[in-house]
Amino acid sequence: MAIWTQYFFPVFNAVFIILMVALLSGILVRKNILVDSHIEGLSHILVLILLPCLSFSKIIQYFKPEESEYWWLLPITALAMIGLGMLISGIFYARKLNVNKKFIAISSFMNANYMVLPIGQLAFADQFDQFAAYTFLFVLGVNPALWSVGKYLITDRTEQKFSIKQLMTPPFSAIILAVVLVLLGLHPYIPHLVIESIDFIGQAAVPAATLVLGATIGSVSLRKLPPISDILKVISTKLFFLPLITIIILKGTHILDSNPLLADLIVIEAAVAPASNLVVQVRKYGGDGQNVGYLMFISYVVCLLTIPAWFSLWKLLN
């Protein structure tokens, strides 16, 4: 019973809170209090202003390469995890990769920030500062991939060819700029008032993205299900295979036995639901909002149990 009280329920509560915010947004859409034009406008603000501000401010404030010689391993781990999800889902969709690339995106990209930080705040209250620092390093690998390859996959424009120009979305550019400034040691010269102002604006990104997620799900017709085979492929890849393989690797190699908090973070990152920003990208750049929204809905409902279950299993094994 102790394992459920100590690990399962704190993580369950964190996921539940996030889903309640998304549910409220969905209800507002169903009641026509929020209409499509509102969500489209909020999506544009998210991509052009809020997300770039959040990414830039957090990297400038929390990215300290001098304090961790191997800081680069976390973004590499993030990319490896995304690549594993693409490999597994790519095998499922080997015959029609281009047509089903949106499903590959949902199967591969995790909600590495918005869902993980609330979980950490509730489940690791006494270690949250360190947990948050690790999270931002992990996100260094996720965000550039999400706003480049992820954007290309989720837009579902089969006639569109990939180009370098597609990489230069505002969030991607903000991440690269912030990392370069920190690595060159130029970030201390940015006035503190400027960073505080940018950070203040960026704080709105998390609730805004959650509202967009809930509104998109709320506008989805639950009578128009994607094919059951696609639901099973996406859910099994993102919420079962990825956390299972991650736990097997961590347990088998003992590579992070000396840093259990970091190992806990990686397990949670592997188990979380798909990135909510995929929905933002569909809203902003176009795509199959119906199927993407429905699969997001199913994934977030299922992860209410799978995230705390995988984390509890991991702690039981240790």
C-alpha positions in Angstrom: 0.0 0.0 0.0 2.9 2.3 0.7 4.1 2.3 -2.9 0.7 3.5 -4.0 0.5 6.3 -1.5 4.1 7.4 -2.1 4.3 7.1 -5.9 1.1 6.2 -7.7 -1.3 8.8 -6.2 0.9 11.9 -6.3 1.6 11.2 -10.0 -2.1 10.4 -10.7 -3.1 13.7 -9.0 -0.7 15.7 -11.2 -2.0 14.1 -14.4 -5.6 14.5 -13.2 -5.2 18.3 -12.7 -3.8 18.7 -16.2 -6.7 16.8 -17.7 -9.2 18.8 -15.7 -7.9 22.0 -17.2 -8.2 20.5 -20.7 -11.7 19.2 -19.9 -12.8 22.7 -18.9 -11.6 24.1 -22.1 -13.4 21.4 -24.1 -16.6 22.1 -22.3 -16.3 25.8 -23.2 -16.0 24.8 -26.8 -19.0 22.5 -26.6 -21.0 25.4 -25.1 -19.8 27.8 -27.8 -18.3 30.1 -25.3 -14.9 29.5 -27.0 -15.3 29.4 -30.8 -12.8 28.4 -33.4 -11.6 31.9 -34.1 -10.6 32.3 -30.4 -8.6 29.1 -30.5 -6.9 30.0 -33.8 -5.9 33.3 -32.4 -4.6 31.8 -29.2 -2.6 29.2 -31.2 -1.0 32.0 -33.2 0.0 33.8 -30.0 1.4 30.6 -28.6 3.6 29.9 -31.5 4.7 33.5 -32.2 5.1 34.9 -28.7 4.4 32.7 -25.6 6.4 29.5 -26.5 9.5 31.4 -27.8 9.5 33.5 -24.6 9.1 30.4 -22.3 11.8 28.5 -24.1 14.3 31.4 -24.2 13.8 32.5 -20.6 14.0 29.0 -19.1 17.2 28.0 -21.0 18.9 31.3 -20.1 18.0 30.9 -16.5 18.4 27.2 -15.9 20.9 25.9 -18.5 24.2 25.8 -16.6 26.7 23.7 -18.6 29.5 24.5 -16.2 27.8 22.7 -13.4 27.4 19.4 -15.3 30.1 18.1 -17.5 27.7 15.7 -19.2 24.7 18.0 -19.6 24.6 17.0 -23.3 23.6 13.5 -22.5 20.1 14.5 -21.5 19.1 16.1 -24.9 20.7 13.1 -26.6 18.6 10.8 -24.5 15.5 12.8 -25.5 16.4 12.5 -29.2 17.1 8.8 -28.8 13.7 8.2 -27.1 12.0 10.1 -29.9 13.9 8.1 -32.5 12.9 4.9 -30.8 9.2 5.9 -31.0 9.6 6.8 -34.7 11.3 3.4 -35.3 8.5 1.4 -33.6 5.7 3.3 -35.2 7.5 3.4 -38.5 7.6 -0.4 -38.5 3.8 -0.3 -37.9 3.3 2.1 -40.9 6.1 0.8 -43.1 3.8 0.4 -46.1 2.3 3.9 -46.0 4.8 6.2 -44.2 3.9 9.4 -45.9 0.1 9.1 -45.5 0.4 8.1 -41.8 3.2 10.4 -40.7 0.8 12.2 -38.2 0.4 9.0 -36.3 4.2 8.6 -36.2 4.5 12.1 -34.6 1.9 11.3 -32.0 3.6 8.0 -31.1 7.1 9.6 -30.8 7.0 13.1 -29.3 6.3 13.4 -25.6 4.8 16.2 -23.5 8.3 16.7 -22.0 7.6 20.0 -20.2 4.0 20.9 -19.5 3.0 17.5 -18.1 6.4 16.5 -16.5 6.9 19.7 -14.4 3.6 19.5 -12.6 4.3 15.8 -11.9 7.7 16.7 -10.5 6.3 19.5 -8.4 3.8 17.2 -6.7 5.8 13.9 -6.6 9.3 15.4 -5.9 8.5 18.5 -3.9 11.8 18.4 -1.9 13.9 17.9 -5.0 11.9 20.0 -7.5 14.6 22.6 -8.3 17.0 19.9 -9.4 14.2 18.0 -11.1 13.2 21.1 -13.1 16.8 21.7 -14.1 17.0 18.1 -15.5 13.7 18.6 -17.2 14.9 21.7 -19.1 18.0 19.9 -20.2 15.9 17.1 -21.5 13.6 19.6 -23.3 16.7 21.0 -25.1 16.6 17.8 -27.2 12.8 17.6 -27.5 11.8 21.1 -28.6 14.1 21.6 -31.6 13.0 18.1 -32.9 9.4 18.8 -32.1 9.3 22.2 -33.9 11.2 20.9 -36.9 10.6 17.2 -37.7 7.5 17.0 -35.5 5.9 20.0 -37.3 6.7 18.4 -40.7 5.1 15.0 -39.6 2.0 16.3 -37.9 0.9 18.8 -40.6 -0.1 15.8 -42.7 0.5 17.6 -46.0 1.5 14.7 -48.1 2.5 16.8 -51.1 4.8 19.0 -49.0 8.5 18.3 -49.2 10.8 18.8 -46.2 13.1 21.8 -46.4 15.5 23.6 -44.1 13.2 26.6 -44.1 10.6 24.6 -42.2 12.9 24.3 -39.2 12.9 28.1 -38.6 9.7 28.3 -36.5 9.8 30.9 -33.7 10.1 28.4 -30.8 12.9 26.5 -32.6 14.8 29.8 -33.3 14.4 30.9 -29.7 15.8 27.7 -28.4 18.8 27.8 -30.6 19.5 31.5 -29.8 19.3 30.9 -26.1 21.6 27.8 -26.1 24.2 29.6 -28.3 24.1 32.7 -25.9 24.7 30.4 -22.9 27.5 28.4 -24.5 29.3 31.5 -25.6 28.9 33.0 -22.1 27.0 36.0 -23.4 23.8 35.5 -21.4 25.0 37.5 -18.2 25.0 40.6 -20.4 21.3 40.4 -21.0 19.7 42.9 -18.6 17.9 41.1 -15.7 14.8 43.2 -16.4 14.6 41.9 -19.9 14.8 38.3 -18.8 12.2 38.9 -16.2 9.9 40.4 -18.7 10.3 37.6 -21.2 9.8 35.0 -18.5 6.7 36.8 -17.3 5.2 36.5 -20.8 6.3 32.9 -21.1 4.5 31.9 -18.0 1.2 32.1 -19.9 2.4 29.4 -22.3 1.6 26.3 -20.2 -2.1 27.2 -19.4 -2.6 28.5 -22.9 -1.3 25.3 -24.5 -3.5 23.3 -22.2 -6.5 25.3 -23.2 -5.7 24.8 -26.9 -5.3 21.1 -26.3 -8.7 20.9 -24.5 -10.4 23.1 -27.0 -9.1 21.0 -29.9 -10.2 17.8 -28.2 -13.6 19.5 -27.3 -14.2 20.3 -31.0 -13.5 16.7 -32.1 -16.5 14.6 -33.0 -16.4 11.5 -30.7 -18.6 9.7 -33.2 -15.8 9.8 -35.9 -13.3 7.4 -34.5 -9.9 6.9 -36.2 -9.4 3.3 -37.3 -9.1 1.0 -34.2 -5.8 -0.3 -35.6 -4.3 3.3 -35.6 -5.5 3.8 -32.0 -3.9 0.6 -30.9 -0.6 1.4 -32.7 -0.3 4.9 -31.3 -1.3 3.9 -27.7 0.9 0.8 -27.6 4.0 2.6 -29.0 3.8 5.8 -26.9 2.3 4.5 -23.6 3.5 0.9 -23.4 6.5 0.1 -25.6 8.5 3.3 -24.9 8.3 3.2 -21.1 8.8 -0.6 -21.0 12.0 -0.4 -23.2 13.2 2.6 -21.1 12.8 0.7 -17.8 14.5 -2.4 -19.3 17.5 -0.3 -20.4 17.8 1.6 -17.2 17.4 -1.5 -15.0 19.7 -3.7 -17.2 22.6 -1.2 -17.5 22.5 0.3 -14.0 23.7 3.4 -15.8 21.9 5.8 -13.5 22.0 3.9 -10.2 24.1 6.8 -8.7 21.5 9.4 -9.8 18.0 8.0 -9.0 16.3 11.4 -9.5 17.6 11.6 -13.1 16.5 8.0 -13.7 13.0 8.8 -12.3 12.8 11.8 -14.7 13.7 9.6 -17.7 11.1 7.0 -16.9 8.4 9.7 -16.5 9.4 11.3 -19.8 9.1 8.0 -21.5 5.6 7.4 -20.1 4.0 10.8 -20.6 1.3 11.5 -23.2 2.0 12.9 -26.6 3.2 16.5 -26.9 0.3 19.0 -26.6 2.2 21.3 -29.0 1.4 18.9 -31.8 -2.1 20.1 -31.4 -0.9 23.7 -31.5 1.0 23.0 -34.7 -2.1 21.5 -36.4 -4.0 24.6 -35.4 -1.3 26.9 -36.6 0.0 25.2 -39.8 -2.9 22.9 -40.8 -3.5 19.2 -40.6 -5.9 16.4 -39.7 -7.4 18.0 -36.5 -10.1 15.4 -36.2 -7.9 12.3 -36.0 -5.1 14.1 -34.1 -7.5 15.5 -31.6 -9.2 12.2 -31.1 -5.9 10.3 -30.6 -4.8 13.0 -28.2 -8.1 12.5 -26.2 -7.6 8.8 -26.0 -3.9 9.1 -25.1 -4.5 11.6 -22.3 -7.3 9.5 -20.8 -5.2 6.3 -20.9 -2.1 8.0 -19.5 -4.1 9.0 -16.4 -3.4 5.4 -15.3 -0.4 4.3 -17.3 2.0 7.1 -16.1 1.6 6.4 -12.4 1.5 2.7 -13.1 4.9 2.7 -15.0 6.5 5.0 -12.4 5.3 2.8 -9.5 6.6 -0.3 -11.3 10.0 1.4 -11.7 10.1 2.3 -8.0 9.1 -1.3 -7.1 12.0 -2.6 -9.2 14.4 -0.4 -7.2 
